[in-house]
Amino acid sequence: MSNPAVGALRQSGSLFALGLDVVRSLPRRPFQTKEFIQQSWFIASVTILPTALVSIPFGAVITLQLGNDLMVAIKIQLKRDDLPTENTINRVKTELKQRFPQMK
């Protein structure tokens, strides 16, 4: 049996060799512009629908999760106060910043 690290290095080397072959072949004339455009259009047209079908539910899950966290934070603050005031809104903002530091 071969070592998995050797197999990984072999595959990395093959990918690097492919990249070098592509770079060496690019400046050769004639450049197949029509072929390039046809293949680019094919790849774009084949991948647009699957990308949209995957990204729409993913975006919906993120939106629902963030909306749920926002509602929980607001409910927590509203339980502390009878009416929402400027102070309550500032506390909700502070709590959200603590929960989600990556958000501005």
Backbone as a ProteinNet text record, in pm:
[ID]
protein_1_A
[PRIMARY]
MSNPAVGALRQSGSLFALGLDVVRSLPRRPFQTKEFIQQSWFIASVTILPTALVSIPFGAVITLQLGNDLMVAIKIQLKRDDLPTENTINRVKTELKQRFPQMK
[TERTIARY]
84	0	87.3	40.2	117.8	70.7	156.1	129.3	30.4	-74.9	-169.9	-105	-1	66	134.5	189.4	254.6	151.8	35.4	-71.2	-118.7	-131.5	-174	-71	55.5	161	165.3	141.8	140.7	27.5	-91.2	-203.3	-177.9	-118.1	-84.1	15.9	112.3	210.5	146.2	50.4	-21	-99	-162.9	-237.3	-142	-28.8	71.2	122.5	146.4	192.7	87.3	-39.9	-146.8	-147	-132.2	-127.1	-11.3	104.8	219.1	192.8	131.8	99.1	4.4	-93.9	-188.6	-116.8	-32.6	39.1	131.6	195.7	284.1	206.2	84.5	6.3	-69.2	-90.9	-169.6	-113.1	17.2	63.3	71.9	48.2	60	-49.1	-10.6	-106.2	-158	-274.5	-378.7	-456.7	-492.7	-575.3	-718.5	-779.1	-912.7	-1019.4	-1039.9	-1132.6	-1275.4	-1318	-1454.8	-1478.7	-1383	-1394.2	-1399.8	-1318.1	-1316.4	-1451.8	-1508.7	-1638.2	-1748	-1746.9	-1848.4	-1839.6	-1721.4	-1706.5	-1739.9	-1702.1	-1736.5	-1887.6	-1954.8	-2100.6	-2165.6	-2114.8	-2170.6	-2157.4	-2040.4	-2019.1	-2111	-2122.2	-2208.4	-2354.5	-2401	-2542.5	-2576.8	-2483.1	-2509.5	-2505.9	-2428.3	-2411.2	-2501.3	-2567	-2649	-2767.1	-2842	-2960.1	-2925	-2830.7	-2796.8	-2746.9	-2670.4	-2620.9	-2736	-2831.7	-2948.4	-3031.4	-3050.2	-3131.6	-3068.3	-2937.5	-2869.9	-2865.4	-2840.4	-2819.2	-2948	-3060.2	-3185.9	-3224.7	-3230.1	-3263.4	-3157.2	-3030.9	-2924.6	-2942.8	-2973.6	-2999.1	-3121.5	-3224	-3344.7	-3316.3	-3236.9	-3202.5	-3126.3	-3031.3	-2954.6	-3046.2	-3134.9	-3226.6	-3317.7	-3373.2	-3462.6	-3388.9	-3266.4	-3189.6	-3157.6	-3111.7	-3080.1	-3206.1	-3316.6	-3443	-3490.8	-3472.5	-3511.9	-3428.2	-3296.9	-3210.4	-3246.6	-3281.7	-3321.9	-3449.7	-3547.2	-3672.9	-3651.2	-3564.3	-3534.8	-3473.7	-3379.8	-3317.3	-3419.2	-3508.6	-3610.7	-3707.1	-3746.9	-3838.5	-3774.2	-3645.7	-3576	-3579	-3552.2	-3550.8	-3691.3	-3790.9	-3927.4	-3982.1	-3934.1	-3976.5	-3923.7	-3811.6	-3753.4	-3824.1	-3877.9	-3944.6	-4089.3	-4172.1	-4311.5	-4325.4	-4264.2	-4274.4	-4135.3	-4124.1	-3991.9	-3954.3	-3839.8	-3789.3	-3655.4	-3596.8	-3465.7	-3362	-3375.6	-3284.4	-3298.8	-3422.6	-3446.4	-3385	-3403	-3348.3	-3195.9	-3135.4	-2989.5	-2941.8	-3016	-2977.9	-2991.3	-3094.9	-3110.7	-2992.2	-2952.8	-2838.2	-2711.8	-2693.2	-2574.9	-2573.8	-2688.3	-2695.1	-2670.8	-2723.1	-2699.9	-2552.7	-2487.1	-2345.2	-2262.8	-2308.3	-2238.5	-2258.5	-2380.5	-2408.1	-2343.6	-2339.9	-2286.2	-2178.9	-2057.3	-1952.5	-1910.5	-1933.7	-1892.8	-1986.9	-2105.1	-2198.5	-2168.2	-2182.4	-2154.3	-2277.6
-119.8	0	124.5	225.7	349.4	447.1	536.7	638.6	741.1	780.1	879	1013.9	1048.6	1175.8	1174.6	1059	1048.3	1064.1	1002.6	1016.6	1160.6	1228.3	1368.1	1455	1431.7	1508.8	1479.1	1353.6	1317.9	1391	1395.7	1465.6	1615.2	1671.7	1814.1	1843.3	1754.7	1770.5	1761.4	1670.4	1658	1784.3	1843	1967.1	2081	2086.9	2188.7	2170.9	2046.5	2019.3	2060.8	2035.6	2079	2230.3	2300.9	2446.5	2497.3	2433.8	2473.3	2447.7	2333.8	2304.1	2408.3	2450.8	2552.1	2683.8	2726.6	2853.5	2849.5	2735.9	2723.8	2725.6	2673.2	2662.9	2791.1	2880.3	3001.3	3091.8	3122.6	3218.7	3163.8	3037.2	2980.9	3034.3	3057.4	3105	2987.1	2986.6	3086.4	3058	3164.1	3148	3121.7	3019.1	2976.3	3059.3	3180.8	3272.5	3220.1	3174.3	3124.6	3003.9	2913.1	2793.9	2834.1	2931.3	2979.7	3037.6	3119.6	3181.4	3075.2	2979.4	2873	2791.1	2753.9	2672.8	2753.2	2880.2	2964.5	2979.2	3001.8	3015.1	2884.4	2771.3	2642.2	2622.9	2648.1	2631.5	2724.5	2849.2	2945	2901.7	2859.5	2823.8	2695.9	2605.3	2479.1	2498.6	2594.2	2607.9	2712.6	2797.2	2903.2	2846.2	2755.4	2701.3	2623.7	2530.1	2461.1	2554.8	2656.1	2751.9	2826.9	2869.5	2940.2	2847.7	2723.8	2631.5	2597.5	2601.9	2575.6	2701.2	2816.9	2937.6	2996.1	2978	3034.5	2972.5	2839.6	2784.3	2815.8	2819.6	2851.5	2992.6	3086.8	3224	3234.6	3153.9	3156.6	3105.2	3001	2946.3	3050.6	3116.7	3219.7	3333.5	3376.3	3485.1	3447.2	3327.5	3283.8	3272.8	3221.7	3208.1	3344.6	3438.1	3571.4	3642.6	3625.2	3685.2	3629.5	3499.2	3436.3	3490.3	3502.7	3556.3	3700.5	3776.8	3914.8	3920.5	3835.5	3834.5	3792	3695.4	3652.2	3767.6	3840	3952.8	4061.3	4088.7	4191.5	4146.5	4020.5	3969.9	3976	3943.7	3950.3	4092.9	4188	4326.8	4376	4332.1	4377.2	4320.1	4202.9	4146.8	4230.8	4296.1	4378.8	4513.6	4562.5	4692.8	4674.2	4769	4765	4816.6	4929.5	4989.2	5004.3	4981.9	5000.8	5148.5	5178.4	5315.4	5318.7	5436.1	5450.1	5366.1	5361.5	5281.4	5132.7	5086.4	4946.1	4914.8	5003.6	4981.3	4975.5	5061.2	5059.3	4930.3	4879.2	4752.9	4636.6	4639	4534.1	4538.2	4657.9	4671.8	4617.8	4650.5	4602.8	4451	4393.1	4247.7	4180	4237	4180.7	4190.5	4300.3	4313.9	4212	4178.4	4077	3938.6	3911.1	3780.1	3762.2	3870.7	3865.2	3972.4	3947.2	4050.7	4084.2	3994	4021.7	4121.1	4144	4241.4	4379.7	4478.9	4616.6	4681.1
0	0	0	-70.3	-77.3	30.2	60.8	160.9	103.6	178.7	126.5	95.3	170	144.5	7.6	-31.1	-161.7	-272.7	-255	-354.5	-366.8	-252.8	-255.7	-325.9	-297.9	-364.7	-513.6	-551.5	-692.9	-765.7	-704	-766	-774.4	-670.5	-673.5	-785.1	-801.7	-908.8	-1045.8	-1061.6	-1189.1	-1220.8	-1119.2	-1139.6	-1176.9	-1111.9	-1143.7	-1286.4	-1328.3	-1464.3	-1566.5	-1536.2	-1626	-1639.1	-1527.9	-1531.6	-1616.8	-1603.8	-1686.2	-1834.1	-1865.8	-2005.5	-2064.1	-1984.1	-2030.9	-2055.4	-1961.8	-1976.2	-2097.9	-2122.6	-2239.2	-2369.7	-2369.8	-2493.2	-2527.5	-2430.5	-2456.1	-2565.4	-2567.4	-2667.7	-2810.1	-2831.3	-2966.2	-3057	-3180.2	-3279.8	-3358.3	-3412.2	-3393.4	-3265.2	-3195.3	-3075.7	-3120.7	-3067.1	-3109.5	-3036.4	-3079.7	-3014.2	-3019.2	-3137.4	-3152.2	-3061.4	-3058	-2972.1	-2824.2	-2786.5	-2648.6	-2609.5	-2696.4	-2667	-2659	-2750.8	-2747.9	-2620	-2579.3	-2458.5	-2333.6	-2331.2	-2217	-2203.7	-2316.1	-2313.8	-2268.9	-2315.7	-2275.2	-2124.7	-2070.5	-1926	-1848.5	-1892.1	-1821.8	-1829	-1945.4	-1960.1	-1884.3	-1871.1	-1800.7	-1649.6	-1599.9	-1455.4	-1390.9	-1468.1	-1408.6	-1330.8	-1390.5	-1323.6	-1196.1	-1198.1	-1073	-963.9	-1002.8	-904.2	-839.2	-919.6	-864.9	-776.4	-819.9	-741.7	-607.3	-599.6	-472.2	-386.7	-447.3	-368.8	-312	-377.5	-326.6	-192.3	-179.7	-47.1	58.2	17.1	111.5	165.8	78.7	121.2	210	179.2	261.5	402.4	413.8	546.2	627.5	565.2	636.4	680.7	592	624.8	740.3	735.5	842.9	975.8	972.8	1096.4	1155.8	1073.4	1124.6	1171.9	1098.9	1141.2	1273.5	1292.7	1418.6	1533.6	1513.1	1618	1650.5	1548.4	1570.6	1653.2	1620.2	1694.4	1839.6	1861.4	1998.9	2077.1	2016.8	2086.2	2118.1	2024.9	2048.7	2158.1	2156	2259.6	2397.2	2404.6	2533.3	2587.3	2499.3	2543.3	2576.5	2502.3	2528.9	2659.9	2698.4	2826.5	2942.2	2921.9	3026.9	3039	2929.1	2927.3	2882.9	2922.7	2878.6	2736.2	2705.9	2573.7	2514.4	2386.1	2325.1	2322.7	2377.1	2380.5	2308.5	2302.2	2239.6	2313.4	2444.9	2526	2491.5	2473.2	2438.2	2302.5	2206.3	2072.6	2078.2	2157.6	2171.5	2236.7	2334.4	2398.1	2300.4	2215.5	2113.9	2017.2	1974.8	1886.1	1951.4	2079.3	2151.4	2160.9	2191.9	2203.2	2068.9	1962.5	1829.9	1791.3	1826.3	1797.2	1875	1996.2	2075	2014.3	1968	1909.1	1773.4	1695.3	1559.9	1544.9	1593.2	1586.6	1444	1348	1210.1	1143.2	1200.1	1142.4	1195.9	1110.2	1151	1208.3
[MASK]
++++++++++++++++++++++++++++++++++++++++++++++++++++++++++++++++++++++++++++++++++++++++++++++++++++++++

